[in-house]
Amino acid sequence: TRFTLGSERLLTAVRAWPLGAGRFVSVLPGALALLLCLALVPVVVIPVVIEAKLRAVQGPAALARVEEALAWDSRDVEALAARAHLRVEAARQVWNSGQAPDGSRLDTWEARRENALPLLNGAIQDFRTALSRRPTDPFLHERLGWVYVTLATIDSASSASDASLAVTSLQRAITLAPDNPFLYRSLAALAVTLRPPLLPVALQAARGAIQRDPEFLPDLVNRFLPLVLTEAQWVALVPTTTIDRLQLGTFLEASGLPREAGHAYQRALELATPEEAPLGRWLIAQLRL
């Protein structure tokens, strides 16, 4: 019927309900529309108000501004994340400087711990509440992981479980954004920070980061230098390609690790094509000179 003039027909079903006569009936649709608009006002206004308050979150009054935003919506994700960030910063300030949020001095590590732990636990609760509203946000998982790392550093009694939760949070973030190299680097840095460091997790994460962005190699080499890795562990840091292993060798050589650099060059030659082999041999010769 579409190709014949005047024979068009509606393909959807149509239903009609007569409202009848009378003034009340004629006013009813307009009144219902007005009530619906009034009901939608909070949905439109509250996010705008919260965004305006969070935009001014800085300085001594930052926490008060965030609390004002949460008074409008106690489960707003951005406000919860902002309060969590402020709580973590306050906990680190207490732990590192010994100055309590009220300005008093804390002379013992135990006193610092007692003041910092409630702040960190509050930050964890904020991130958990935010994740209940937005469970697929990888960066919320990442930030939660770093809070667990801070908690593991301060509270030795629960450091093992906190470290496990930290790694789990970063792994969830990577699962949600598998192509983001920054999350892999974050997991590698986190695993190196733990005591004792989780070397298998750190090396695998570093390899994933370098595979997605080779420019992370110098930064990751510097992060692993204090750990005194074996030659095989250094090679496991990079993807299994000739170029990555050669680049690793150059950074190790520049870092004062000639034996580890030579091993990386030799392992690179094992994968080298005829076009790549001369570069590897030249680097080994330069190293031996």
Contacts in CASP RR format, 6 or more apart in sequence:
PFRMAT RR
TARGET T0000
AUTHOR 0000-0000-0000
METHOD contacts of the structure
MODEL  1
TRFTLGSERLLTAVRAWPLGAGRFVSVLPGALALLLCLALVPVVVIPVVI
EAKLRAVQGPAALARVEEALAWDSRDVEALAARAHLRVEAARQVWNSGQA
PDGSRLDTWEARRENALPLLNGAIQDFRTALSRRPTDPFLHERLGWVYVT
LATIDSASSASDASLAVTSLQRAITLAPDNPFLYRSLAALAVTLRPPLLP
VALQAARGAIQRDPEFLPDLVNRFLPLVLTEAQWVALVPTTTIDRLQLGT
FLEASGLPREAGHAYQRALELATPEEAPLGRWLIAQLRL
1 7 0 8 1.000
1 8 0 8 1.000
1 9 0 8 1.000
2 8 0 8 1.000
19 25 0 8 1.000
19 26 0 8 1.000
19 28 0 8 1.000
19 29 0 8 1.000
46 72 0 8 1.000
46 73 0 8 1.000
47 73 0 8 1.000
47 76 0 8 1.000
49 69 0 8 1.000
49 72 0 8 1.000
50 69 0 8 1.000
50 72 0 8 1.000
50 73 0 8 1.000
50 76 0 8 1.000
50 78 0 8 1.000
50 79 0 8 1.000
51 78 0 8 1.000
53 65 0 8 1.000
53 66 0 8 1.000
53 68 0 8 1.000
53 69 0 8 1.000
53 79 0 8 1.000
54 65 0 8 1.000
54 66 0 8 1.000
54 69 0 8 1.000
54 78 0 8 1.000
54 79 0 8 1.000
54 82 0 8 1.000
56 65 0 8 1.000
57 65 0 8 1.000
57 66 0 8 1.000
57 82 0 8 1.000
57 86 0 8 1.000
62 86 0 8 1.000
63 83 0 8 1.000
63 86 0 8 1.000
66 79 0 8 1.000
66 82 0 8 1.000
66 83 0 8 1.000
66 86 0 8 1.000
67 83 0 8 1.000
69 76 0 8 1.000
69 79 0 8 1.000
69 82 0 8 1.000
70 76 0 8 1.000
70 79 0 8 1.000
70 80 0 8 1.000
70 83 0 8 1.000
73 79 0 8 1.000
75 129 0 8 1.000
75 132 0 8 1.000
75 133 0 8 1.000
77 130 0 8 1.000
77 133 0 8 1.000
77 134 0 8 1.000
77 137 0 8 1.000
77 140 0 8 1.000
80 126 0 8 1.000
80 127 0 8 1.000
80 129 0 8 1.000
80 130 0 8 1.000
81 126 0 8 1.000
81 127 0 8 1.000
81 130 0 8 1.000
81 140 0 8 1.000
81 143 0 8 1.000
83 123 0 8 1.000
83 126 0 8 1.000
84 122 0 8 1.000
84 123 0 8 1.000
84 124 0 8 1.000
84 126 0 8 1.000
84 127 0 8 1.000
84 130 0 8 1.000
84 143 0 8 1.000
84 147 0 8 1.000
85 123 0 8 1.000
85 143 0 8 1.000
87 119 0 8 1.000
87 120 0 8 1.000
87 122 0 8 1.000
87 123 0 8 1.000
87 126 0 8 1.000
88 119 0 8 1.000
88 120 0 8 1.000
88 123 0 8 1.000
88 146 0 8 1.000
88 147 0 8 1.000
88 150 0 8 1.000
90 101 0 8 1.000
90 119 0 8 1.000
91 116 0 8 1.000
91 117 0 8 1.000
91 119 0 8 1.000
91 120 0 8 1.000
91 123 0 8 1.000
91 150 0 8 1.000
91 154 0 8 1.000
92 116 0 8 1.000
92 150 0 8 1.000
93 99 0 8 1.000
94 100 0 8 1.000
94 101 0 8 1.000
94 106 0 8 1.000
94 112 0 8 1.000
94 115 0 8 1.000
94 116 0 8 1.000
94 119 0 8 1.000
95 112 0 8 1.000
95 113 0 8 1.000
95 116 0 8 1.000
95 154 0 8 1.000
98 105 0 8 1.000
98 106 0 8 1.000
98 107 0 8 1.000
98 112 0 8 1.000
99 105 0 8 1.000
99 106 0 8 1.000
100 106 0 8 1.000
100 115 0 8 1.000
101 115 0 8 1.000
101 119 0 8 1.000
106 112 0 8 1.000
106 115 0 8 1.000
113 154 0 8 1.000
113 155 0 8 1.000
116 154 0 8 1.000
117 151 0 8 1.000
117 154 0 8 1.000
117 155 0 8 1.000
120 147 0 8 1.000
120 150 0 8 1.000
120 151 0 8 1.000
120 154 0 8 1.000
121 151 0 8 1.000
123 147 0 8 1.000
124 144 0 8 1.000
124 147 0 8 1.000
124 148 0 8 1.000
124 151 0 8 1.000
127 140 0 8 1.000
127 143 0 8 1.000
127 144 0 8 1.000
127 147 0 8 1.000
128 144 0 8 1.000
130 137 0 8 1.000
130 140 0 8 1.000
131 137 0 8 1.000
131 140 0 8 1.000
131 141 0 8 1.000
131 144 0 8 1.000
134 140 0 8 1.000
136 176 0 8 1.000
137 176 0 8 1.000
138 172 0 8 1.000
138 173 0 8 1.000
138 174 0 8 1.000
138 176 0 8 1.000
138 177 0 8 1.000
138 180 0 8 1.000
138 183 0 8 1.000
139 173 0 8 1.000
141 169 0 8 1.000
141 170 0 8 1.000
141 172 0 8 1.000
141 173 0 8 1.000
141 176 0 8 1.000
142 169 0 8 1.000
142 170 0 8 1.000
142 173 0 8 1.000
142 183 0 8 1.000
142 186 0 8 1.000
144 169 0 8 1.000
145 165 0 8 1.000
145 166 0 8 1.000
145 169 0 8 1.000
145 170 0 8 1.000
145 190 0 8 1.000
146 166 0 8 1.000
146 186 0 8 1.000
146 190 0 8 1.000
148 162 0 8 1.000
148 163 0 8 1.000
148 165 0 8 1.000
148 166 0 8 1.000
148 169 0 8 1.000
149 162 0 8 1.000
149 163 0 8 1.000
149 166 0 8 1.000
149 190 0 8 1.000
149 193 0 8 1.000
149 194 0 8 1.000
151 158 0 8 1.000
151 162 0 8 1.000
152 158 0 8 1.000
152 159 0 8 1.000
152 160 0 8 1.000
152 162 0 8 1.000
152 163 0 8 1.000
152 166 0 8 1.000
152 194 0 8 1.000
153 159 0 8 1.000
153 195 0 8 1.000
155 162 0 8 1.000
159 195 0 8 1.000
163 194 0 8 1.000
163 198 0 8 1.000
166 190 0 8 1.000
166 194 0 8 1.000
167 187 0 8 1.000
167 190 0 8 1.000
167 191 0 8 1.000
167 198 0 8 1.000
167 201 0 8 1.000
170 183 0 8 1.000
170 186 0 8 1.000
170 187 0 8 1.000
170 190 0 8 1.000
170 205 0 8 1.000
171 187 0 8 1.000
173 183 0 8 1.000
173 186 0 8 1.000
173 187 0 8 1.000
174 180 0 8 1.000
174 183 0 8 1.000
174 184 0 8 1.000
174 187 0 8 1.000
174 205 0 8 1.000
177 183 0 8 1.000
179 212 0 8 1.000
180 212 0 8 1.000
181 208 0 8 1.000
181 209 0 8 1.000
181 212 0 8 1.000
181 213 0 8 1.000
181 216 0 8 1.000
182 209 0 8 1.000
184 205 0 8 1.000
184 206 0 8 1.000
184 208 0 8 1.000
184 209 0 8 1.000
184 212 0 8 1.000
185 205 0 8 1.000
185 206 0 8 1.000
185 209 0 8 1.000
185 216 0 8 1.000
185 219 0 8 1.000
185 220 0 8 1.000
187 201 0 8 1.000
187 202 0 8 1.000
187 205 0 8 1.000
188 202 0 8 1.000
188 203 0 8 1.000
188 205 0 8 1.000
188 206 0 8 1.000
188 209 0 8 1.000
188 220 0 8 1.000
188 223 0 8 1.000
189 223 0 8 1.000
191 197 0 8 1.000
191 198 0 8 1.000
191 199 0 8 1.000
191 201 0 8 1.000
191 202 0 8 1.000
191 205 0 8 1.000
192 202 0 8 1.000
192 223 0 8 1.000
192 224 0 8 1.000
192 227 0 8 1.000
197 227 0 8 1.000
199 227 0 8 1.000
199 229 0 8 1.000
199 233 0 8 1.000
202 224 0 8 1.000
203 233 0 8 1.000
203 236 0 8 1.000
203 237 0 8 1.000
206 216 0 8 1.000
206 220 0 8 1.000
206 224 0 8 1.000
206 237 0 8 1.000
206 238 0 8 1.000
207 236 0 8 1.000
207 237 0 8 1.000
207 238 0 8 1.000
207 239 0 8 1.000
208 239 0 8 1.000
209 216 0 8 1.000
209 220 0 8 1.000
210 216 0 8 1.000
210 217 0 8 1.000
210 220 0 8 1.000
210 237 0 8 1.000
210 238 0 8 1.000
210 239 0 8 1.000
210 244 0 8 1.000
211 239 0 8 1.000
214 244 0 8 1.000
214 247 0 8 1.000
217 238 0 8 1.000
217 244 0 8 1.000
217 247 0 8 1.000
217 248 0 8 1.000
217 251 0 8 1.000
218 251 0 8 1.000
220 237 0 8 1.000
221 237 0 8 1.000
221 248 0 8 1.000
221 251 0 8 1.000
221 252 0 8 1.000
221 255 0 8 1.000
222 255 0 8 1.000
224 234 0 8 1.000
224 237 0 8 1.000
225 255 0 8 1.000
229 237 0 8 1.000
229 260 0 8 1.000
231 259 0 8 1.000
231 260 0 8 1.000
231 263 0 8 1.000
231 264 0 8 1.000
234 248 0 8 1.000
234 252 0 8 1.000
234 257 0 8 1.000
234 260 0 8 1.000
234 263 0 8 1.000
234 264 0 8 1.000
235 245 0 8 1.000
235 248 0 8 1.000
235 263 0 8 1.000
235 264 0 8 1.000
235 267 0 8 1.000
237 248 0 8 1.000
238 244 0 8 1.000
238 245 0 8 1.000
238 247 0 8 1.000
238 248 0 8 1.000
240 271 0 8 1.000
241 271 0 8 1.000
242 268 0 8 1.000
242 269 0 8 1.000
242 271 0 8 1.000
242 272 0 8 1.000
242 273 0 8 1.000
242 276 0 8 1.000
242 280 0 8 1.000
243 268 0 8 1.000
243 276 0 8 1.000
245 264 0 8 1.000
245 265 0 8 1.000
245 267 0 8 1.000
245 268 0 8 1.000
245 271 0 8 1.000
246 264 0 8 1.000
246 265 0 8 1.000
246 268 0 8 1.000
246 279 0 8 1.000
246 280 0 8 1.000
246 283 0 8 1.000
248 264 0 8 1.000
249 260 0 8 1.000
249 261 0 8 1.000
249 262 0 8 1.000
249 264 0 8 1.000
249 265 0 8 1.000
249 268 0 8 1.000
249 283 0 8 1.000
250 261 0 8 1.000
250 283 0 8 1.000
252 258 0 8 1.000
252 260 0 8 1.000
252 261 0 8 1.000
252 262 0 8 1.000
252 264 0 8 1.000
253 261 0 8 1.000
253 262 0 8 1.000
253 287 0 8 1.000
258 287 0 8 1.000
261 287 0 8 1.000
262 284 0 8 1.000
262 287 0 8 1.000
265 280 0 8 1.000
265 283 0 8 1.000
265 284 0 8 1.000
265 287 0 8 1.000
266 284 0 8 1.000
268 276 0 8 1.000
268 280 0 8 1.000
269 277 0 8 1.000
269 280 0 8 1.000
269 281 0 8 1.000
269 284 0 8 1.000
272 279 0 8 1.000
272 280 0 8 1.000
END
